[in-house]
Amino acid sequence: MATITIDLPEQQAAALFARANAEGLTVEALLLRLAENLSTVHAIDWSQCPAVESVPGKVSGAWVLKGTRMPVSAIFENLEAGANIDDILEWFAGLDRAQVQQVIEFAARSLDRPPEPDL
């Protein structure tokens, strides 16, 4: 297994450690769970994440990082494959580190919330 290094601001790192600890997981296990469960990523209400957008006709309306054509799903697919945030930023020019971190954090927080019923 590859070692993954993710640089986060102290407050965000503390929040991830607290979340992982509350679930009895390591941070690595929490991130792997996010990356491995792509079906959950698709079930997340991405309309509530300010770092992403879905525009009809742009990448077939898929959720992408705002102002880019980078699908949200590609972030998690690359993490699952062993990449880290630095790798993703290097491979996909024009991405903003803060956006990528915001997407990962939003997905982590969303796993805590039960789905809202459709009315």
NUNU-769341 format. One record per residue: residue number from 1; x, y, z of N, C-alpha, C, O in turn; residue in one letter. Coordinates in Angstrom, 2 decimals. Example, Ala and Ser with C-alpha at 12.3 -4.5 7.8 and 13.67 -1.06 7.14 Angstrom:
GUKOL, 1, 13.19, -5.69, 7.80, 12.30, -4.50, 7.80, 13.20, -3.30, 7.80, 14.24, -3.32, 8.46, A
GUKOL, 2, 12.85, -2.25, 7.08, 13.67, -1.06, 7.14, 12.90, 0.03, 7.87, 13.41, 1.14, 8.04, S
***
This chain:
GUKOL, 1, 0.84, -1.16, 0.00, 0.00, 0.00, 0.00, 0.90, 1.23, 0.00, 1.92, 1.26, 0.68, M
GUKOL, 2, 0.51, 2.25, -0.76, 1.27, 3.49, -0.86, 0.96, 4.39, 0.33, -0.12, 4.34, 0.91, A
GUKOL, 3, 1.93, 5.22, 0.67, 1.73, 6.23, 1.71, 1.18, 7.48, 1.05, 1.68, 7.92, 0.02, T
GUKOL, 4, 0.14, 8.05, 1.65, -0.50, 9.24, 1.12, -0.26, 10.38, 2.10, -0.48, 10.22, 3.30, I
GUKOL, 5, 0.19, 11.52, 1.60, 0.39, 12.69, 2.43, -0.55, 13.77, 1.95, -0.56, 14.12, 0.77, T
GUKOL, 6, -1.36, 14.31, 2.88, -2.29, 15.39, 2.55, -2.00, 16.54, 3.50, -2.08, 16.38, 4.72, I
GUKOL, 7, -1.66, 17.69, 2.95, -1.41, 18.89, 3.75, -2.72, 19.65, 3.90, -3.32, 20.08, 2.92, D
GUKOL, 8, -3.15, 19.81, 5.15, -4.37, 20.55, 5.45, -4.07, 21.62, 6.49, -3.16, 21.47, 7.30, L
GUKOL, 9, -4.84, 22.70, 6.47, -4.71, 23.67, 7.56, -5.02, 22.98, 8.89, -5.77, 22.00, 8.94, P
GUKOL, 10, -4.44, 23.49, 9.96, -4.54, 22.85, 11.27, -5.99, 22.58, 11.69, -6.29, 21.51, 12.20, E
GUKOL, 11, -6.87, 23.54, 11.47, -8.27, 23.38, 11.88, -8.95, 22.25, 11.10, -9.70, 21.47, 11.68, Q
GUKOL, 12, -8.69, 22.15, 9.81, -9.28, 21.10, 8.99, -8.71, 19.74, 9.38, -9.44, 18.75, 9.44, Q
GUKOL, 13, -7.42, 19.69, 9.65, -6.80, 18.43, 10.07, -7.39, 17.99, 11.40, -7.68, 16.81, 11.59, A
GUKOL, 14, -7.56, 18.92, 12.32, -8.14, 18.58, 13.63, -9.55, 18.05, 13.47, -9.95, 17.11, 14.17, A
GUKOL, 15, -10.32, 18.63, 12.55, -11.69, 18.16, 12.32, -11.69, 16.73, 11.76, -12.52, 15.91, 12.16, A
GUKOL, 16, -10.76, 16.43, 10.84, -10.67, 15.07, 10.30, -10.26, 14.07, 11.37, -10.80, 12.97, 11.45, L
GUKOL, 17, -9.28, 14.46, 12.19, -8.85, 13.57, 13.27, -10.01, 13.32, 14.25, -10.21, 12.20, 14.70, F
GUKOL, 18, -10.75, 14.38, 14.57, -11.88, 14.23, 15.50, -12.95, 13.32, 14.90, -13.50, 12.47, 15.60, A
GUKOL, 19, -13.22, 13.50, 13.63, -14.23, 12.66, 12.96, -13.79, 11.20, 12.95, -14.57, 10.30, 13.27, R
GUKOL, 20, -12.55, 10.97, 12.58, -12.03, 9.60, 12.54, -12.06, 8.99, 13.93, -12.47, 7.84, 14.08, A
GUKOL, 21, -11.62, 9.74, 14.93, -11.61, 9.24, 16.30, -13.01, 8.90, 16.78, -13.22, 7.88, 17.45, N
GUKOL, 22, -13.99, 9.75, 16.43, -15.37, 9.50, 16.85, -15.91, 8.21, 16.24, -16.78, 7.56, 16.82, A
GUKOL, 23, -15.39, 7.86, 15.09, -15.84, 6.63, 14.42, -14.93, 5.44, 14.70, -15.13, 4.35, 14.17, E
GUKOL, 24, -13.93, 5.66, 15.55, -13.01, 4.57, 15.88, -12.10, 4.19, 14.71, -11.68, 3.04, 14.59, G
GUKOL, 25, -11.81, 5.17, 13.85, -10.98, 4.92, 12.67, -9.73, 5.78, 12.72, -9.66, 6.75, 13.47, L
GUKOL, 26, -8.75, 5.41, 11.93, -7.64, 6.31, 11.68, -8.08, 7.28, 10.59, -9.06, 7.02, 9.90, T
GUKOL, 27, -7.37, 8.38, 10.44, -7.70, 9.32, 9.37, -7.55, 8.62, 8.03, -8.36, 8.82, 7.12, V
GUKOL, 28, -6.52, 7.81, 7.91, -6.30, 7.08, 6.66, -7.49, 6.18, 6.34, -7.93, 6.11, 5.19, E
GUKOL, 29, -8.01, 5.49, 7.34, -9.15, 4.60, 7.12, -10.39, 5.40, 6.74, -11.18, 4.96, 5.90, A
GUKOL, 30, -10.57, 6.56, 7.34, -11.71, 7.41, 7.01, -11.62, 7.87, 5.55, -12.61, 7.81, 4.83, L
GUKOL, 31, -10.44, 8.32, 5.12, -10.28, 8.77, 3.74, -10.43, 7.61, 2.75, -11.00, 7.78, 1.68, L
GUKOL, 32, -9.92, 6.45, 3.12, -10.09, 5.29, 2.25, -11.56, 4.92, 2.12, -12.02, 4.54, 1.04, L
GUKOL, 33, -12.30, 5.02, 3.22, -13.74, 4.72, 3.17, -14.44, 5.68, 2.21, -15.30, 5.27, 1.44, R
GUKOL, 34, -14.06, 6.95, 2.25, -14.63, 7.91, 1.31, -14.29, 7.53, -0.13, -15.16, 7.53, -1.01, L
GUKOL, 35, -13.02, 7.21, -0.37, -12.58, 6.89, -1.72, -13.18, 5.59, -2.25, -13.49, 5.49, -3.43, A
GUKOL, 36, -13.35, 4.61, -1.38, -13.84, 3.31, -1.82, -15.35, 3.30, -2.05, -15.85, 2.44, -2.77, E
GUKOL, 37, -16.05, 4.22, -1.47, -17.50, 4.19, -1.56, -17.99, 5.24, -2.54, -18.68, 6.19, -2.15, N
GUKOL, 38, -17.64, 5.09, -3.80, -18.02, 6.07, -4.81, -19.52, 6.15, -4.98, -20.03, 7.20, -5.38, L
GUKOL, 39, -20.25, 5.08, -4.70, -21.71, 5.17, -4.82, -22.26, 6.15, -3.80, -23.25, 6.82, -4.08, S
GUKOL, 40, -21.65, 6.25, -2.63, -22.07, 7.23, -1.64, -21.74, 8.63, -2.12, -22.51, 9.56, -1.90, T
GUKOL, 41, -20.60, 8.78, -2.79, -20.24, 10.09, -3.31, -21.31, 10.58, -4.27, -21.66, 11.76, -4.26, V
GUKOL, 42, -21.84, 9.68, -5.10, -22.87, 10.07, -6.05, -24.19, 10.38, -5.33, -25.00, 11.13, -5.88, H
GUKOL, 43, -24.42, 9.84, -4.15, -25.65, 10.08, -3.41, -25.59, 11.38, -2.60, -26.61, 11.80, -2.06, A
GUKOL, 44, -24.45, 11.99, -2.50, -24.30, 13.24, -1.74, -25.00, 14.37, -2.48, -24.97, 14.43, -3.71, I
GUKOL, 45, -25.62, 15.27, -1.73, -26.28, 16.43, -2.33, -25.23, 17.50, -2.60, -25.02, 18.40, -1.79, D
GUKOL, 46, -24.57, 17.39, -3.74, -23.49, 18.29, -4.09, -23.96, 19.71, -4.30, -23.14, 20.63, -4.31, W
GUKOL, 47, -25.26, 19.94, -4.46, -25.76, 21.30, -4.64, -25.50, 22.16, -3.41, -25.54, 23.39, -3.48, S
GUKOL, 48, -25.22, 21.52, -2.27, -24.94, 22.24, -1.04, -23.46, 22.55, -0.84, -23.08, 23.19, 0.14, Q
GUKOL, 49, -22.62, 22.11, -1.76, -21.17, 22.35, -1.66, -20.80, 23.55, -2.53, -20.96, 23.49, -3.75, C
GUKOL, 50, -20.31, 24.63, -1.92, -20.00, 25.84, -2.69, -18.82, 25.70, -3.64, -18.60, 26.58, -4.48, P
GUKOL, 51, -18.06, 24.63, -3.54, -16.87, 24.47, -4.38, -17.17, 23.79, -5.71, -16.27, 23.66, -6.55, A
GUKOL, 52, -18.42, 23.35, -5.92, -18.74, 22.61, -7.14, -19.94, 23.22, -7.86, -20.68, 24.03, -7.30, V
GUKOL, 53, -20.10, 22.80, -9.11, -21.24, 23.24, -9.91, -21.62, 22.14, -10.89, -20.81, 21.28, -11.24, E
GUKOL, 54, -22.86, 22.17, -11.31, -23.35, 21.28, -12.36, -24.02, 22.16, -13.40, -25.02, 22.82, -13.12, S
GUKOL, 55, -23.45, 22.17, -14.60, -23.95, 23.02, -15.67, -24.37, 22.11, -16.83, -23.55, 21.35, -17.35, V
GUKOL, 56, -25.65, 22.19, -17.24, -26.07, 21.38, -18.38, -25.16, 21.65, -19.59, -24.86, 22.80, -19.92, P
GUKOL, 57, -24.72, 20.57, -20.23, -23.84, 20.70, -21.39, -22.37, 20.79, -21.05, -21.53, 20.74, -21.95, G
GUKOL, 58, -22.04, 20.93, -19.77, -20.64, 20.95, -19.35, -20.35, 19.63, -18.67, -20.89, 19.36, -17.59, K
GUKOL, 59, -19.53, 18.79, -19.27, -19.21, 17.45, -18.78, -20.52, 16.69, -18.51, -20.68, 16.03, -17.49, V
GUKOL, 60, -21.44, 16.82, -19.45, -22.75, 16.14, -19.38, -23.52, 16.46, -18.11, -24.32, 15.64, -17.65, S
GUKOL, 61, -23.31, 17.62, -17.54, -24.02, 18.03, -16.34, -23.51, 17.42, -15.06, -24.14, 17.56, -14.01, G
GUKOL, 62, -22.37, 16.73, -15.13, -21.79, 16.12, -13.92, -21.34, 17.21, -12.96, -21.08, 18.34, -13.37, A
GUKOL, 63, -21.27, 16.87, -11.67, -20.75, 17.81, -10.68, -19.25, 17.93, -10.89, -18.52, 16.94, -10.86, W
GUKOL, 64, -18.80, 19.17, -11.11, -17.39, 19.46, -11.35, -16.94, 20.55, -10.38, -17.77, 21.28, -9.82, V
GUKOL, 65, -15.62, 20.67, -10.19, -15.10, 21.78, -9.40, -15.47, 23.07, -10.13, -15.31, 23.18, -11.34, L
GUKOL, 66, -15.98, 24.03, -9.38, -16.45, 25.28, -9.95, -15.37, 25.93, -10.81, -14.22, 26.05, -10.39, K
GUKOL, 67, -15.78, 26.34, -12.02, -14.86, 27.00, -12.94, -13.94, 26.06, -13.69, -13.03, 26.51, -14.39, G
GUKOL, 68, -14.15, 24.74, -13.55, -13.30, 23.75, -14.23, -14.18, 22.72, -14.92, -15.41, 22.80, -14.88, T
GUKOL, 69, -13.54, 21.76, -15.54, -14.23, 20.60, -16.11, -13.85, 19.33, -15.35, -14.05, 18.22, -15.85, R
GUKOL, 70, -13.29, 19.49, -14.13, -12.83, 18.36, -13.31, -14.01, 17.76, -12.54, -14.52, 18.39, -11.62, M
GUKOL, 71, -14.43, 16.55, -12.92, -15.53, 15.91, -12.19, -15.15, 15.61, -10.73, -14.02, 15.19, -10.45, P
GUKOL, 72, -16.09, 15.82, -9.85, -15.89, 15.50, -8.43, -15.49, 14.03, -8.29, -14.61, 13.70, -7.50, V
GUKOL, 73, -16.14, 13.17, -9.05, -15.86, 11.74, -8.94, -14.40, 11.43, -9.26, -13.84, 10.48, -8.71, S
GUKOL, 74, -13.76, 12.21, -10.13, -12.36, 11.96, -10.49, -11.43, 12.19, -9.30, -10.40, 11.53, -9.20, A
GUKOL, 75, -11.80, 13.10, -8.41, -10.98, 13.32, -7.22, -10.94, 12.05, -6.39, -9.87, 11.60, -5.98, I
GUKOL, 76, -12.11, 11.47, -6.14, -12.18, 10.27, -5.30, -11.62, 9.05, -6.00, -11.05, 8.17, -5.35, F
GUKOL, 77, -11.77, 8.97, -7.32, -11.18, 7.86, -8.06, -9.66, 7.91, -7.96, -9.01, 6.87, -7.81, E
GUKOL, 78, -9.09, 9.11, -8.06, -7.63, 9.24, -7.95, -7.15, 8.96, -6.54, -6.10, 8.33, -6.36, N
GUKOL, 79, -7.89, 9.42, -5.52, -7.51, 9.09, -4.14, -7.54, 7.58, -3.91, -6.66, 7.02, -3.27, L
GUKOL, 80, -8.57, 6.94, -4.45, -8.70, 5.49, -4.31, -7.52, 4.78, -4.96, -7.05, 3.75, -4.48, E
GUKOL, 81, -7.03, 5.34, -6.05, -5.91, 4.74, -6.78, -4.57, 5.02, -6.11, -3.53, 4.55, -6.58, A
GUKOL, 82, -4.58, 5.78, -5.00, -3.35, 6.01, -4.27, -2.77, 7.41, -4.41, -1.72, 7.70, -3.83, G
GUKOL, 83, -3.43, 8.27, -5.17, -2.93, 9.63, -5.34, -3.15, 10.44, -4.06, -3.96, 10.06, -3.21, A
GUKOL, 84, -2.43, 11.55, -3.95, -2.69, 12.50, -2.88, -3.09, 13.82, -3.52, -3.08, 13.94, -4.75, N
GUKOL, 85, -3.43, 14.79, -2.70, -3.89, 16.07, -3.25, -2.82, 16.71, -4.13, -3.14, 17.26, -5.19, I
GUKOL, 86, -1.57, 16.63, -3.72, -0.49, 17.20, -4.54, -0.43, 16.55, -5.92, -0.22, 17.22, -6.93, D
GUKOL, 87, -0.60, 15.23, -5.96, -0.61, 14.52, -7.25, -1.74, 15.05, -8.13, -1.53, 15.36, -9.30, D
GUKOL, 88, -2.92, 15.15, -7.56, -4.09, 15.60, -8.32, -3.86, 17.01, -8.86, -4.17, 17.29, -10.01, I
GUKOL, 89, -3.32, 17.89, -8.02, -3.06, 19.26, -8.46, -2.00, 19.31, -9.57, -2.06, 20.15, -10.47, L
GUKOL, 90, -1.03, 18.39, -9.50, 0.01, 18.34, -10.52, -0.54, 17.77, -11.84, -0.21, 18.28, -12.91, E
GUKOL, 91, -1.36, 16.74, -11.76, -1.86, 16.06, -12.96, -2.94, 16.85, -13.68, -3.06, 16.76, -14.90, W
GUKOL, 92, -3.72, 17.62, -12.94, -4.84, 18.35, -13.52, -4.62, 19.84, -13.33, -4.97, 20.41, -12.30, F
GUKOL, 93, -4.03, 20.46, -14.33, -3.68, 21.88, -14.25, -4.92, 22.74, -14.02, -6.01, 22.44, -14.50, A
GUKOL, 94, -4.72, 23.82, -13.27, -5.78, 24.78, -13.07, -6.68, 24.52, -11.88, -7.62, 25.27, -11.65, G
GUKOL, 95, -6.40, 23.46, -11.11, -7.21, 23.19, -9.92, -6.70, 23.99, -8.75, -5.52, 24.32, -8.66, L
GUKOL, 96, -7.61, 24.30, -7.85, -7.28, 25.06, -6.65, -7.27, 24.10, -5.45, -8.24, 23.38, -5.22, D
GUKOL, 97, -6.18, 24.10, -4.70, -6.05, 23.21, -3.54, -7.23, 23.36, -2.59, -7.77, 22.37, -2.10, R
GUKOL, 98, -7.64, 24.59, -2.33, -8.74, 24.82, -1.40, -10.03, 24.17, -1.89, -10.79, 23.63, -1.09, A
GUKOL, 99, -10.28, 24.22, -3.20, -11.48, 23.58, -3.75, -11.44, 22.06, -3.54, -12.42, 21.46, -3.11, Q
GUKOL, 100, -10.30, 21.46, -3.84, -10.17, 20.01, -3.69, -10.38, 19.62, -2.22, -11.10, 18.67, -1.93, V
GUKOL, 101, -9.76, 20.36, -1.31, -9.93, 20.08, 0.12, -11.37, 20.27, 0.55, -11.90, 19.48, 1.34, Q
GUKOL, 102, -12.02, 21.31, 0.03, -13.41, 21.57, 0.38, -14.32, 20.42, -0.06, -15.24, 20.05, 0.66, Q
GUKOL, 103, -14.06, 19.87, -1.22, -14.85, 18.76, -1.73, -14.67, 17.53, -0.83, -15.65, 16.86, -0.50, V
GUKOL, 104, -13.44, 17.23, -0.46, -13.17, 16.08, 0.41, -13.84, 16.27, 1.77, -14.47, 15.36, 2.29, I
GUKOL, 105, -13.71, 17.44, 2.32, -14.32, 17.72, 3.63, -15.84, 17.69, 3.56, -16.49, 17.19, 4.47, E
GUKOL, 106, -16.41, 18.21, 2.47, -17.86, 18.20, 2.31, -18.36, 16.75, 2.26, -19.36, 16.41, 2.88, F
GUKOL, 107, -17.66, 15.91, 1.51, -18.05, 14.50, 1.42, -17.97, 13.83, 2.79, -18.85, 13.06, 3.16, A
GUKOL, 108, -16.91, 14.13, 3.55, -16.76, 13.54, 4.89, -17.90, 13.97, 5.80, -18.47, 13.15, 6.51, A
GUKOL, 109, -18.23, 15.27, 5.78, -19.33, 15.76, 6.62, -20.67, 15.17, 6.18, -21.53, 14.88, 7.01, R
GUKOL, 110, -20.84, 15.00, 4.89, -22.11, 14.48, 4.36, -22.37, 13.05, 4.78, -23.52, 12.63, 4.88, S
GUKOL, 111, -21.30, 12.29, 5.01, -21.48, 10.91, 5.45, -22.08, 10.85, 6.84, -22.67, 9.84, 7.22, L
GUKOL, 112, -21.94, 11.93, 7.62, -22.49, 11.99, 8.97, -23.99, 12.23, 8.99, -24.67, 11.87, 9.94, D
GUKOL, 113, -24.50, 12.85, 7.92, -25.91, 13.23, 7.89, -26.74, 12.15, 7.22, -26.35, 11.63, 6.17, R
GUKOL, 114, -27.88, 11.78, 7.83, -28.78, 10.85, 7.15, -29.40, 11.55, 5.94, -29.60, 12.76, 5.97, P
GUKOL, 115, -29.72, 10.80, 4.89, -30.34, 11.42, 3.73, -31.69, 12.02, 4.10, -32.44, 11.46, 4.91, P
GUKOL, 116, -32.00, 13.17, 3.50, -33.29, 13.79, 3.74, -34.33, 13.14, 2.84, -34.05, 12.89, 1.67, E
GUKOL, 117, -35.54, 12.86, 3.38, -36.56, 12.23, 2.56, -37.06, 13.17, 1.47, -37.19, 14.38, 1.69, P
GUKOL, 118, -37.35, 12.60, 0.31, -37.97, 13.40, -0.76, -39.42, 13.62, -0.42, -40.14, 12.69, -0.06, D
GUKOL, 119, -39.86, 14.86, -0.53, -41.26, 15.19, -0.22, -42.03, 15.46, -1.48, -43.22, 15.75, -1.42, L
***
